[in-house]
Every structure is written in structure tokens, then in C-alpha cells.
Amino acid sequence: MTEQDFIPKTYPKTLKDGSFTWSSPSNIALIKYWGKKKDQIPKNPSISFTLNHCKTTTTVSFTKKERSNHFSFEVFLSGEKKEDFKPKIEIFFKRVEIYLPFLKDYHFKIETTNTFPHSSGIASSASGMSALALCLMSIEKSIELADNKRDIKMSDEFFIQKASFLARLGSGSACRSLEGDLVVWGKHDKIEISSNLFGVKYPFEVHENFKNYQDTILLVDKGEKQVSSTIGHNLMHKHPFAEARFKQAHKNLSRLITILKDGNLDAFIEVVESEALTLHAMMMTSLPYFILMKPHTLEIINKIWAFRQKTNSKVCFTLDAGANVHILYPENEIKNVLKFINNELVTYCQKGEYINDKIGFGSELINKDS
């Protein structure tokens, strides 16, 4: 598919008003995406676990306007009006207007809530943009259904693909937050259905070892990141190690395909932890350079390594572009790992807080009224 496949024909009818609510999960990348081309195209493929409890729920209410000459919307987070969110939504609307020509026809009220702290390294932009994209796709589908003369209706597959495509234009990793439990984004020669335009469900066999995998997120720092992911991605354009990194990601994804099939947890740990450290190494070796890890992040990593060596546990860590630590482990280790976290790691968390999560199954339409 190409971008042209997502440009609709002129809508013969419009709706007066309506509302849709979608819940969309965050995700945690195992193979990291860092660096992009124009229009949010990734420089390397990535694969992520879809989370279950870390979600954004978004309601988009829409009312027909008399004039269609500008974008009109308001944004609320947990009931509080957020003017500082509007510039990012405005940019998103401009990027996707060609694919959603109705955007200037309505005034939108966007109401969103997170089950986790905003801008804390738990990919709130991923879950937020995917939930918003799904709401907008529901509006488009309703407009299409209002046209009784159309013989061809939107398929569920196309609905998800286009929602993922749109979400990508708001936040790259958002295209991996629509389905579960493993999602690939970016073209890879061993995954025929993979695409740079949208995320796809991982198509191959997954060993029982990885079913219902656990993710406990240690909230080392719940504040705003000092450097945004957008800035970090842009610093890869002239990065001295960029090309080597992109090749490494392709190689690691090839290796992970075999690992996921065979259930080799030791090899899984090696790839996942190496990817996390490489991501932050790219930040520390860019110009200007920056560090998003905190001292407590490093303390946690060292504690995990010591615990694994002592107990032969299969627990491991990964990091997103922030200070928080995602602790990944098999379902059969829940009791022992949570005991370890409470005894040795919780002291490194801000206010002693962490989130227990597990691998989930994607977005969900909560309600509709259109």
C-alpha cells in the first residue's frame, strides 16, 4: 500500500454531530526505533509488546460547523482544559487533513485520560495519538455509512491500517498501539507484511514462554523529560554511529524472530537489554548530547543484574526515552520478582510508585453515539 490508498473520495454526506470513545494502550519496544525520515518514516524497523493496563481513553465529540475554513477544537486532560496540548494537535490535523477531509467541517471536543503519569516515559503520546486516530476513523466510517449509495464499505482491516497510519503521523510509536500483543513497524526483509506506513501484528509463531509476559514499570521520574523524543530523533540525522545502529536494529529483529519461536529467554534478555542501552548510547553520543537516565535508573539496572546472577531468574529490563525502568519477566516468576521489587527496588522509585502491567491485546471501542 501507499499513502494514496488512504486518501478518500469526496464525502457526499456529512453528519450533524456525534461522539466516539476509544481506549488505546501504550507499548514498550523490544527493538527500538530511533531516527526517522520525512513524514514519520522510521530509519529502522521496531517491534513492541502491547501493554494492558497503561492506557489512554479518549472521547471525541463533534458538531457540524457553518464554515469549513479552519480547524476548531478544544482539548481536555482528566477534565482540565489543556491549551498547551493544542499546538501538537494542530500539527497533527494539518498532517492528516488530506486523509481526513472532514476535519475542518466540525468543531471537536477531545477529552482524554491516562492511567499513568503524562510525559513520564511511558509513551503517553503513543496511546494518546492512537486513541485519537481511532476516534477520527470512527467518524470517517460513520460518514461513509451515512451514504447509502456506496456499495463498498470500509473493512475492519483497512480501518485498523489507516488508524495506525494516521497515528504514526502524530507520534511514530503510536502506530504500534492499536493491536496486540506483538506489533512490528518498519520494513524488514524477513517480515513480508511489514510496512513503514503502519504497524502490523507480528505474523510468526511465539513460544509459550512469552505468553502473558509481565511488565512492571518503575517510576523513577514522573516529571517532564528534559529533551523530547522529537528532538532526539532529529539528532540522528548527522549522528556518527547512525548507520551502524540502523543495521544493528535489522540484525537484532532477525535474531528476535528466532528467539520468539524457540523461547530462548537468555537470548531474549541479551537482545532486549542491549537494545535499551544502545538507545541511550545514541542519546549520549549525539551532538548536542544528553542523558535521560537518572542515578536511580542505573542503581536499578545493577540490582537486576545482581539478582539475576544470584537466582538465575529470567527477569530483564528495558528503557524507553526516559528514566523509568520497564522490568520484563515470565508469568511464572511473578511472585519472586514482585518480592524482589518490593524489597530492593521500590526505594529507587519516586514516592515508591510502580505500575504492574502485562502484555495486552490492543485498543477497544468503549462506546459510540453518532
C-alpha positions as CSV (number, residue, x, y, z in Angstrom):
1,M,0.0,0.0,0.0
2,T,1.0,3.6,-0.5
3,E,-0.1,6.9,1.1
4,Q,-2.5,7.4,-1.8
5,D,-4.6,4.4,-0.7
6,F,-5.6,6.3,2.4
7,I,-6.9,9.4,0.6
8,P,-10.8,9.1,0.5
9,K,-13.1,10.2,-2.2
10,T,-15.2,13.3,-1.6
11,Y,-17.8,12.6,1.1
12,P,-21.3,13.1,-0.4
13,K,-22.9,13.4,3.0
14,T,-21.9,14.7,6.4
15,L,-23.1,14.0,9.9
16,K,-24.6,16.7,12.2
17,D,-22.9,15.6,15.4
18,G,-21.8,12.6,17.4
19,S,-19.3,11.1,19.7
20,F,-16.9,8.2,19.9
21,T,-14.8,6.8,22.7
22,W,-11.7,4.6,22.3
23,S,-9.3,3.1,24.8
24,S,-5.8,2.5,23.5
25,P,-2.8,1.0,25.2
26,S,0.8,2.1,25.5
27,N,3.5,-0.2,24.2
28,I,7.1,-1.0,25.1
29,A,9.6,-1.5,22.3
30,L,11.9,-4.5,22.4
31,I,13.7,-3.5,19.2
32,K,13.9,0.3,19.4
33,Y,13.0,2.9,16.8
34,W,15.3,5.9,16.9
35,G,15.7,8.2,13.9
36,K,13.2,9.0,11.2
37,K,12.9,10.3,7.7
38,K,10.3,12.8,6.5
39,D,6.6,12.2,7.4
40,Q,7.5,10.0,10.4
41,I,9.0,7.2,8.3
42,P,11.4,5.1,10.6
43,K,15.0,4.6,9.8
44,N,14.8,1.1,11.2
45,P,12.2,-1.4,12.0
46,S,10.9,-1.9,15.6
47,I,8.8,-4.4,17.5
48,S,6.9,-3.9,20.7
49,F,4.9,-5.6,23.4
50,T,1.4,-4.0,23.7
51,L,0.6,-3.2,27.3
52,N,-2.7,-4.0,29.1
53,H,-3.2,-1.5,31.9
54,C,-1.3,1.6,30.8
55,K,-4.0,3.1,28.6
56,T,-5.3,6.4,27.3
57,T,-9.1,6.7,26.9
58,T,-10.2,9.4,24.5
59,T,-13.7,10.7,23.7
60,V,-14.1,12.9,20.6
61,S,-17.4,14.7,20.3
62,F,-18.0,16.5,17.0
63,T,-20.5,19.2,15.9
64,K,-21.1,20.4,12.4
65,K,-19.9,24.0,11.7
66,E,-21.4,26.6,9.4
67,R,-18.0,27.4,7.9
68,S,-15.2,25.0,7.0
69,N,-12.2,27.3,6.8
70,H,-10.2,26.3,9.8
71,F,-9.6,23.7,12.5
72,S,-11.7,24.1,15.5
73,F,-11.2,22.0,18.7
74,E,-10.6,22.0,22.4
75,V,-8.6,19.5,24.4
76,F,-9.2,18.3,28.0
77,L,-6.9,16.0,30.1
78,S,-8.7,14.5,33.1
79,G,-11.4,17.2,32.9
80,E,-8.9,20.1,32.8
81,K,-8.7,22.2,29.7
82,K,-5.2,22.0,28.2
83,E,-4.3,24.9,25.9
84,D,-0.7,23.6,25.7
85,F,-1.8,20.4,24.0
86,K,-3.4,22.3,21.1
87,P,-0.3,23.1,19.0
88,K,0.6,19.4,18.8
89,I,-3.0,18.5,17.8
90,E,-3.0,21.4,15.3
91,I,0.2,20.0,13.7
92,F,-1.4,16.5,13.6
93,F,-4.6,17.8,12.0
94,K,-2.5,19.6,9.3
95,R,-0.6,16.4,8.5
96,V,-3.7,14.2,8.2
97,E,-6.1,16.6,6.7
98,I,-5.6,15.2,3.2
99,Y,-6.6,11.8,4.6
100,L,-9.5,13.1,6.6
101,P,-11.1,15.9,4.6
102,F,-13.9,16.4,7.1
103,L,-11.6,17.8,9.8
104,K,-12.5,21.5,9.1
105,D,-16.2,20.7,8.9
106,Y,-16.6,20.1,12.6
107,H,-15.8,21.5,16.0
108,F,-14.2,18.8,18.1
109,K,-14.2,18.4,21.8
110,I,-11.3,16.0,22.7
111,E,-11.5,14.6,26.2
112,T,-8.7,12.3,27.3
113,T,-7.5,10.5,30.5
114,N,-4.4,8.3,31.2
115,T,-4.0,5.5,33.6
116,F,-0.4,6.6,34.1
117,P,1.5,9.9,34.5
118,H,1.7,12.1,31.4
119,S,5.1,12.7,29.9
120,S,6.9,10.3,32.2
121,G,8.5,8.0,29.7
122,I,5.5,5.6,29.5
123,A,4.7,6.6,25.9
124,S,1.6,8.7,26.6
125,S,1.9,10.1,23.1
126,A,1.7,6.6,21.6
127,S,-1.5,5.7,23.4
128,G,-2.9,9.2,23.1
129,M,-2.4,9.6,19.4
130,S,-3.6,6.1,18.6
131,A,-6.8,6.6,20.6
132,L,-7.4,9.9,18.8
133,A,-6.7,8.4,15.4
134,L,-9.2,5.6,16.2
135,C,-11.9,8.1,17.2
136,L,-11.3,10.1,13.9
137,M,-11.5,6.8,11.9
138,S,-14.9,6.0,13.6
139,I,-16.1,9.4,12.4
140,E,-15.0,8.7,8.9
141,K,-16.6,5.3,8.9
142,S,-19.9,6.8,10.2
143,I,-19.8,9.4,7.4
144,E,-19.3,6.6,4.9
145,L,-22.1,4.5,6.4
146,A,-24.4,7.5,6.1
147,D,-24.0,7.3,2.3
148,N,-26.4,4.6,1.4
149,K,-25.4,4.8,-2.3
150,R,-21.9,3.4,-1.6
151,D,-21.6,-0.3,-2.4
152,I,-18.1,-0.8,-0.9
153,K,-17.9,-0.3,2.8
154,M,-14.7,0.1,4.9
155,S,-13.3,-3.3,6.0
156,D,-12.0,-3.9,9.5
157,E,-8.5,-4.5,8.2
158,F,-8.5,-1.2,6.3
159,F,-9.9,0.6,9.4
160,I,-7.0,-0.6,11.6
161,Q,-4.4,0.0,8.9
162,K,-5.5,3.6,8.3
163,A,-5.9,4.3,12.0
164,S,-2.3,3.1,12.5
165,F,-1.1,5.1,9.5
166,L,-2.8,8.3,11.0
167,A,-1.5,7.6,14.5
168,R,2.1,7.4,13.1
169,L,1.7,11.0,11.8
170,G,1.0,12.1,15.3
171,S,3.6,10.1,17.1
172,G,5.7,7.4,15.4
173,S,5.4,4.7,18.0
174,A,1.6,5.3,18.2
175,C,1.2,3.1,15.2
176,R,2.2,0.1,17.4
177,S,-0.5,0.8,20.0
178,L,-3.7,-0.4,18.1
179,E,-3.3,-4.1,18.3
180,G,-1.5,-6.7,20.4
181,D,0.3,-8.5,21.6
182,L,3.4,-8.0,19.5
183,V,3.4,-5.3,16.8
184,V,6.0,-4.6,14.1
185,W,6.6,-1.2,12.5
186,G,9.1,-0.6,9.7
187,K,10.0,-2.7,6.7
188,H,12.1,-5.8,7.4
189,D,13.1,-8.3,4.8
190,K,12.1,-11.3,6.9
191,I,8.6,-10.0,7.6
192,E,6.8,-9.8,4.3
193,I,3.8,-7.9,5.5
194,S,5.8,-5.2,7.4
195,S,5.4,-1.6,6.4
196,N,7.0,1.8,7.1
197,L,3.5,3.3,6.9
198,F,1.7,1.5,9.7
199,G,2.2,-1.2,12.4
200,V,1.2,-4.8,11.8
201,K,0.6,-7.7,14.1
202,Y,3.6,-10.0,14.4
203,P,2.8,-12.8,12.0
204,F,5.0,-15.6,13.2
205,E,5.0,-18.3,15.9
206,V,5.5,-17.2,19.5
207,H,6.7,-19.6,22.2
208,E,4.7,-20.2,25.3
209,N,7.5,-18.7,27.3
210,F,6.4,-15.2,26.0
211,K,2.7,-15.6,26.6
212,N,1.2,-13.3,29.2
213,Y,4.6,-11.8,29.8
214,Q,4.8,-9.3,32.6
215,D,6.0,-5.7,32.7
216,T,6.4,-3.8,35.9
217,I,7.2,-0.1,35.3
218,L,9.3,1.5,38.0
219,L,8.5,5.2,38.1
220,V,12.0,6.7,38.7
221,D,11.0,10.1,37.4
222,K,7.4,11.2,36.7
223,G,8.3,14.7,35.5
224,E,8.6,16.1,32.0
225,K,11.6,14.8,30.1
226,Q,14.4,17.3,29.6
227,V,14.7,16.5,25.9
228,S,11.7,15.5,23.8
229,S,11.7,12.4,21.7
230,T,11.2,14.5,18.6
231,I,14.5,16.4,19.3
232,G,16.3,13.1,20.0
233,H,15.1,11.6,16.7
234,N,16.3,14.6,14.8
235,L,19.8,14.4,16.3
236,M,20.2,11.0,14.5
237,H,20.4,12.8,11.1
238,K,24.1,13.6,11.5
239,H,24.9,11.1,14.2
240,P,28.3,9.4,13.7
241,F,27.0,6.0,14.6
242,A,23.6,6.2,13.0
243,E,24.1,3.8,10.0
244,A,25.7,1.2,12.2
245,R,22.7,1.5,14.6
246,F,20.1,1.1,11.9
247,K,21.9,-2.1,10.6
248,Q,22.1,-3.4,14.2
249,A,18.3,-3.0,14.6
250,H,17.6,-5.0,11.5
251,K,20.0,-7.7,12.7
252,N,18.5,-7.8,16.2
253,L,15.0,-8.1,14.8
254,S,16.1,-11.0,12.6
255,R,17.6,-12.6,15.7
256,L,14.4,-11.9,17.8
257,I,12.2,-13.8,15.3
258,T,14.2,-17.0,16.1
259,I,14.2,-16.2,19.8
260,L,10.4,-15.7,19.9
261,K,9.9,-19.0,18.1
262,D,12.3,-21.1,20.2
263,G,11.6,-19.5,23.6
264,N,15.2,-18.8,24.4
265,L,14.9,-16.4,27.4
266,D,18.6,-15.9,27.9
267,A,18.9,-14.7,24.3
268,F,15.8,-12.6,24.7
269,I,17.4,-10.9,27.7
270,E,20.6,-10.2,25.8
271,V,18.8,-8.6,22.8
272,V,16.3,-6.6,24.8
273,E,18.8,-5.1,27.3
274,S,21.3,-4.4,24.6
275,E,18.7,-2.5,22.6
276,A,17.7,-0.4,25.6
277,L,21.3,0.5,26.4
278,T,22.0,1.2,22.7
279,L,19.1,3.6,22.6
280,H,20.5,5.7,25.4
281,A,24.0,5.4,24.0
282,M,22.7,7.1,20.8
283,M,21.5,10.0,23.1
284,M,24.8,10.2,24.9
285,T,26.8,10.3,21.7
286,S,24.8,12.8,19.7
287,L,25.6,16.5,19.3
288,P,24.3,18.0,21.4
289,Y,24.5,15.0,23.8
290,F,22.1,14.4,26.6
291,I,21.3,11.8,29.3
292,L,17.7,10.8,30.2
293,M,18.6,8.1,32.6
294,K,18.8,9.1,36.3
295,P,21.2,7.8,39.0
296,H,18.4,5.6,40.3
297,T,17.9,4.1,36.8
298,L,21.5,2.8,37.0
299,E,21.0,1.6,40.5
300,I,18.0,-0.5,39.4
301,I,19.9,-1.9,36.4
302,N,22.8,-3.1,38.6
303,K,20.3,-4.6,41.1
304,I,18.6,-6.5,38.4
305,W,21.9,-7.9,37.1
306,A,22.9,-9.0,40.6
307,F,19.5,-10.6,41.3
308,R,19.7,-12.5,38.0
309,Q,23.2,-13.8,38.7
310,K,22.2,-14.8,42.2
311,T,18.9,-16.5,41.5
312,N,19.1,-17.5,37.8
313,S,15.9,-15.5,37.2
314,K,14.9,-14.6,33.7
315,V,14.0,-11.0,34.7
316,C,15.4,-8.3,32.5
317,F,15.0,-4.6,31.9
318,T,14.3,-2.2,29.0
319,L,14.0,1.5,28.8
320,D,12.2,4.0,26.6
321,A,13.4,7.5,26.1
322,G,13.2,8.4,29.7
323,A,14.4,7.5,33.2
324,N,11.7,4.9,34.1
325,V,12.6,1.2,34.0
326,H,10.4,-1.5,32.5
327,I,11.1,-4.8,34.2
328,L,10.1,-7.7,31.9
329,Y,9.7,-11.3,33.2
330,P,7.8,-14.5,32.6
331,E,4.4,-15.1,34.2
332,N,5.8,-18.0,36.3
333,E,8.2,-15.6,38.1
334,I,5.5,-13.0,39.3
335,K,5.8,-13.9,43.0
336,N,9.6,-13.8,43.2
337,V,10.1,-10.8,41.0
338,L,7.5,-8.7,42.9
339,K,9.1,-9.7,46.2
340,F,12.5,-8.5,44.7
341,I,11.0,-5.3,43.6
342,N,9.4,-4.5,46.9
343,N,12.5,-5.5,48.9
344,E,15.2,-3.9,46.8
345,L,13.9,-1.6,44.0
346,V,10.9,0.3,45.3
347,T,13.3,2.6,47.2
348,Y,14.6,4.0,43.9
349,C,11.1,4.9,42.7
350,Q,9.7,8.4,43.0
351,K,7.4,8.2,46.0
352,G,7.9,4.4,46.0
353,E,5.5,4.1,43.0
354,Y,5.4,1.5,40.3
355,I,2.9,0.0,37.9
356,N,2.2,-3.7,37.4
357,D,1.3,-4.4,33.8
358,K,1.3,-7.3,31.4
359,I,1.1,-7.9,27.7
360,G,-2.3,-6.9,26.3
361,F,-4.5,-7.2,23.3
362,G,-4.9,-3.7,21.8
363,S,-7.4,-0.9,21.5
364,E,-11.1,-1.1,22.3
365,L,-14.2,0.9,21.2
366,I,-15.8,1.9,24.5
367,N,-19.0,3.5,23.2
368,K,-20.4,5.4,20.3
369,D,-23.2,7.9,19.9
370,S,-23.4,9.2,16.3
